[in-house]
Amino acid sequence: MLINKIKQDNRTLRPEIQKWGCYFFCLHYYTRLFKKREFNAYDINTAYYRFIGLGYIKSNCFIINPCMILNYYEIRSSVRYESLNYLGAANEFEISEVKIDKVNGYH
């Protein structure tokens, strides 16, 4: 099953990815869009271990360095935090973080 068809609760994904991997998953979705590279659940699980080993993410899928993950796939990027009302430019994409009441962590 390809990444545009995989849901985060897919049982073949690592439990950590199922629970906390929305940002990690999103970076791979954008990689698919920009590089026309397809990922399946096995590829996502392999990338999870690779990026833990490289120090780009923590085992709970906390992203330490999103630019290095994208750079691994040859996507040159920079990251910055913007205000809530920021509107991205035509050559930018946005990944938002949200806090859901009564749910641990951020998504």
Residue pairs with C-beta under 8 A, 6 or more apart in sequence:
1 10
1 40
1 41
2 38
2 39
2 40
3 25
3 28
3 29
3 32
3 38
3 39
3 40
3 43
3 44
4 29
4 32
6 13
6 25
6 39
6 40
6 41
6 44
8 17
8 18
8 21
8 22
8 25
9 18
10 18
10 41
11 18
12 41
12 42
12 45
13 21
13 41
13 44
13 45
14 21
14 45
14 48
16 48
16 59
16 60
16 61
17 24
17 25
17 44
17 45
17 48
17 61
19 61
20 60
20 61
20 62
20 105
21 44
21 48
21 61
22 107
23 61
23 63
23 66
23 95
23 97
23 107
24 44
24 47
24 48
24 51
24 57
24 61
24 63
24 69
25 44
26 95
27 63
27 66
27 69
27 70
27 95
28 39
28 43
28 44
28 47
30 70
30 75
30 93
30 95
31 37
31 39
31 70
31 73
31 75
32 38
32 39
34 75
35 73
35 74
35 75
37 73
39 47
48 57
48 61
50 72
51 57
51 69
51 72
52 58
52 59
54 68
54 72
55 64
55 65
56 63
56 64
56 65
56 68
56 69
56 72
57 63
57 64
57 69
58 64
63 69
66 77
66 79
66 95
67 77
67 78
67 79
70 76
70 77
71 77
88 94
97 106
97 107
98 106
98 107
99 106
99 107
100 107
